[in-house]
Amino acid sequence: MSGWVVVAGLGPGAESLITPGAQAAIDAATDIVGYIPYVRRIAPRAGLTLHESDNRVEMERAAHALTMATEGRRVVVVSSGDPGVFAMASAIFEAVEAGPETWRALDIRVLPGITAMLAAAAAAGAPLGHDFCCINLSDNLKPWALIERRLRLAAEADFAMAFYNPRSKSRPEGFGKTLDILRECCEPERVILFARAVSTPDQAIRVTTLAEATPEMADMRTVVLVGSSLTRVIARDGAPFVYTPRSVTEAG
């Protein structure tokens, strides 16, 4: 087989944050597969076919990519951010495990990308400077009870937290419930940061506290960072710096 599949992250939005490795794979591809807005970030060119699909057909998208690779096509499956963070890399391997034996012999590579979580943290300073966890707040692929359990345990462990997919039109209540859970577990002055459209011209960073946060501060273009109990805010002219110290002197 001469075909291959590369699963590549396009970063959080800025063209400058696409890695050279991802760009080289895109330049060599015959086919680009992905969710509609991500595929539309790729410039059309001769010899390249763009395959757009809806956000809820990940397994079909993965099977399509793998099938084309068995036919000798050079396929790049694109995700935003990093393809291994709530994105297409897992779907590709799930399809490989369930699919025909020939797919296991394919040249499949995953290229890392810069996540919205990391771009948001960098824009604010270093809020993820110590131990942290990352939770997808969408209950499309897992039950809300599991999300709630993970939120409570993360708060108990005093992790800084990054939340993906906090609030959508179809799930307007989930982030409100998340804030309620955090308020049960954390002090009111806990730092919370809302980073919308990070690294794009529409970027907006809002630093507030858990007591002042509202569900309307987040949407599907927002990544939410919640500090640990040690996270600090350095006030200054303009946007503050937010950071979490790297050392902890006392447990729990």
C-alpha positions as CSV (number, residue, x, y, z in Angstrom):
1,M,0.0,0.0,0.0
2,S,1.4,3.4,-0.9
3,G,-1.4,5.4,0.7
4,W,-1.3,6.8,4.2
5,V,-3.3,8.6,6.8
6,V,-2.0,11.5,8.9
7,V,-4.1,12.9,11.7
8,A,-3.1,16.5,12.2
9,G,-4.0,19.3,14.5
10,L,-4.4,22.7,13.0
11,G,-3.9,24.6,16.3
12,P,-6.3,26.9,17.9
13,G,-6.8,29.3,15.0
14,A,-3.8,31.4,14.1
15,E,-2.0,30.2,11.0
16,S,1.3,30.8,12.7
17,L,0.4,28.0,15.3
18,I,0.1,25.3,12.7
19,T,3.2,23.1,13.1
20,P,5.7,22.7,10.2
21,G,5.0,18.9,10.3
22,A,1.3,19.4,9.9
23,Q,1.7,21.8,7.1
24,A,4.1,19.5,5.3
25,A,1.5,16.7,5.5
26,I,-1.2,18.9,4.2
27,D,1.1,20.0,1.3
28,A,1.7,16.3,0.4
29,A,-1.9,15.2,0.7
30,T,-4.3,14.2,-2.0
31,D,-7.3,14.4,0.3
32,I,-8.3,16.4,3.4
33,V,-11.0,15.0,5.6
34,G,-12.7,16.7,8.6
35,Y,-15.4,18.7,10.2
36,I,-16.6,21.5,7.9
37,P,-15.0,24.6,9.5
38,Y,-11.6,22.8,9.9
39,V,-11.5,21.7,6.3
40,R,-12.3,25.2,5.2
41,R,-9.1,26.4,6.8
42,I,-7.2,24.5,4.1
43,A,-6.6,26.4,0.9
44,P,-7.8,24.6,-2.3
45,R,-5.2,23.6,-4.8
46,A,-4.9,21.4,-7.9
47,G,-4.7,17.7,-7.0
48,L,-6.3,18.1,-3.6
49,T,-9.8,17.0,-2.7
50,L,-11.5,18.5,0.3
51,H,-14.0,16.2,2.1
52,E,-16.2,18.2,4.6
53,S,-18.6,16.4,7.0
54,D,-20.8,17.2,10.0
55,N,-19.4,17.2,13.6
56,R,-21.4,14.1,14.6
57,V,-20.1,11.6,12.1
58,E,-16.6,11.0,13.4
59,M,-16.6,7.2,12.8
60,E,-17.9,7.5,9.3
61,R,-15.3,10.2,8.6
62,A,-12.6,7.9,10.0
63,A,-13.7,5.0,7.9
64,H,-13.8,7.2,4.8
65,A,-10.2,8.3,5.4
66,L,-8.9,4.7,6.0
67,T,-10.7,3.4,2.9
68,M,-9.2,6.1,0.7
69,A,-5.7,5.3,2.1
70,T,-6.1,1.6,1.1
71,E,-6.8,2.9,-2.4
72,G,-3.4,4.6,-2.4
73,R,-4.6,8.1,-1.4
74,R,-2.6,10.3,0.9
75,V,-5.1,11.5,3.4
76,V,-4.9,14.1,6.2
77,V,-7.6,14.0,8.8
78,V,-7.7,17.5,10.3
79,S,-8.8,18.6,13.8
80,S,-8.5,21.9,15.5
81,G,-5.9,22.1,18.4
82,D,-4.3,18.7,19.0
83,P,-5.9,15.7,17.3
84,G,-5.5,13.6,20.4
85,V,-7.4,16.0,22.7
86,F,-11.1,15.3,22.2
87,A,-10.6,15.0,18.5
88,M,-10.1,12.6,15.6
89,A,-7.1,10.6,16.6
90,S,-9.1,8.3,18.9
91,A,-11.8,7.9,16.3
92,I,-9.3,6.8,13.7
93,F,-7.9,4.1,16.0
94,E,-11.4,3.0,17.1
95,A,-12.2,2.5,13.4
96,V,-9.0,0.6,12.8
97,E,-9.7,-1.8,15.7
98,A,-13.3,-2.5,14.5
99,G,-12.5,-2.5,10.8
100,P,-11.0,-4.8,8.2
101,E,-7.5,-6.4,8.9
102,T,-6.0,-4.4,6.0
103,W,-6.5,-1.1,7.9
104,R,-4.0,-2.3,10.5
105,A,-1.2,-2.5,7.9
106,L,-1.7,1.2,6.9
107,D,0.8,3.9,7.5
108,I,-1.0,5.9,10.1
109,R,0.6,8.8,11.9
110,V,-0.6,11.4,14.4
111,L,0.9,14.8,14.4
112,P,0.5,16.9,17.6
113,G,-0.9,20.4,17.6
114,I,-1.2,23.4,19.9
115,T,-4.5,23.0,21.9
116,A,-6.9,25.9,22.7
117,M,-6.2,25.1,26.4
118,L,-2.4,25.7,26.0
119,A,-3.0,28.8,23.8
120,A,-5.4,30.2,26.4
121,A,-3.0,29.6,29.2
122,A,-0.2,31.3,27.3
123,A,-2.4,34.3,26.5
124,A,-3.1,34.7,30.3
125,G,0.3,33.9,31.7
126,A,0.8,30.4,33.2
127,P,-2.5,29.3,35.0
128,L,-1.6,25.7,34.2
129,G,1.9,26.0,35.7
130,H,1.4,23.2,38.2
131,D,-0.7,19.9,38.1
132,F,-3.9,20.3,36.0
133,C,-6.6,18.2,34.3
134,C,-8.7,18.7,31.2
135,I,-12.4,17.8,31.1
136,N,-14.8,17.8,28.1
137,L,-18.1,19.1,29.4
138,S,-20.1,17.8,26.5
139,D,-22.4,14.9,27.5
140,N,-22.9,13.8,23.9
141,L,-20.6,10.8,24.2
142,K,-20.6,10.2,28.0
143,P,-23.2,10.6,30.8
144,W,-23.5,13.8,32.8
145,A,-23.1,11.7,36.0
146,L,-19.5,10.9,34.9
147,I,-18.7,14.5,34.2
148,E,-20.0,15.5,37.6
149,R,-18.0,12.8,39.4
150,R,-14.8,13.9,37.6
151,L,-15.5,17.6,38.4
152,R,-15.9,16.8,42.1
153,L,-12.8,14.6,42.2
154,A,-10.7,17.2,40.4
155,A,-11.8,19.9,42.7
156,E,-11.0,17.7,45.7
157,A,-7.5,17.0,44.4
158,D,-7.1,20.8,43.9
159,F,-6.1,20.6,40.2
160,A,-6.3,23.5,38.0
161,M,-8.8,22.6,35.3
162,A,-9.4,23.2,31.7
163,F,-12.9,22.8,30.2
164,Y,-13.7,22.1,26.6
165,N,-17.1,22.4,25.0
166,P,-18.6,24.2,28.0
167,R,-21.9,25.5,26.6
168,S,-23.8,25.1,23.4
169,K,-27.3,25.9,22.1
170,S,-28.2,22.3,22.5
171,R,-26.7,22.1,26.0
172,P,-27.3,25.5,27.6
173,E,-27.7,24.1,31.1
174,G,-24.5,22.0,31.5
175,F,-22.1,24.9,32.3
176,G,-24.4,26.3,34.8
177,K,-24.4,23.0,36.6
178,T,-20.7,22.9,36.4
179,L,-20.4,26.3,38.1
180,D,-22.8,25.1,40.8
181,I,-20.7,22.0,41.5
182,L,-17.5,24.1,41.7
183,R,-19.1,26.5,44.1
184,E,-19.9,23.6,46.4
185,C,-16.3,22.4,46.3
186,C,-14.2,25.6,45.9
187,E,-13.8,29.0,47.6
188,P,-15.7,31.9,46.0
189,E,-12.5,33.7,45.1
190,R,-11.2,30.8,43.0
191,V,-9.8,32.3,39.7
192,I,-11.6,31.4,36.5
193,L,-10.6,32.5,33.1
194,F,-12.7,32.5,29.9
195,A,-10.7,32.5,26.6
196,R,-12.9,32.9,23.5
197,A,-11.6,32.5,19.9
198,V,-8.0,32.3,21.3
199,S,-5.2,33.2,18.9
200,T,-7.6,34.7,16.3
201,P,-8.5,38.3,15.7
202,D,-11.6,37.8,17.8
203,Q,-9.7,36.7,20.8
204,A,-11.2,37.8,24.1
205,I,-9.7,36.9,27.5
206,R,-11.8,37.5,30.7
207,V,-10.4,36.8,34.2
208,T,-12.8,36.7,37.0
209,T,-13.7,34.7,40.1
210,L,-15.9,31.7,40.7
211,A,-18.3,33.9,42.6
212,E,-18.7,36.3,39.7
213,A,-18.7,33.8,36.8
214,T,-22.0,33.2,34.9
215,P,-22.9,30.6,32.3
216,E,-23.3,33.2,29.6
217,M,-19.6,34.0,29.8
218,A,-18.9,30.7,27.8
219,D,-19.9,29.3,24.5
220,M,-18.5,26.6,22.1
221,R,-15.7,28.9,21.0
222,T,-14.6,29.3,24.6
223,V,-12.2,27.3,26.6
224,V,-12.5,27.8,30.4
225,L,-9.6,27.6,32.8
226,V,-10.2,27.3,36.5
227,G,-7.2,27.8,38.8
228,S,-6.2,25.7,41.8
229,S,-6.4,27.2,45.3
230,L,-2.8,28.5,44.7
231,T,-3.4,30.3,41.4
232,R,-2.5,34.0,41.6
233,V,-3.5,37.1,39.7
234,I,-1.0,39.9,39.2
235,A,-2.9,43.2,38.7
236,R,-1.3,45.7,36.3
237,D,-2.3,48.2,33.7
238,G,-4.1,46.3,31.0
239,A,-4.9,42.6,31.3
240,P,-3.6,40.9,34.5
241,F,-1.1,38.0,34.5
242,V,-2.5,34.7,35.9
243,Y,-0.2,32.0,37.1
244,T,0.0,28.9,39.3
245,P,3.2,28.5,41.2
246,R,5.3,25.4,40.5
247,S,5.9,24.6,44.1
248,V,3.5,23.4,46.8
249,T,4.7,23.4,50.4
250,E,1.8,21.8,52.2
251,A,-0.6,19.0,51.3
252,G,-4.4,19.4,51.3
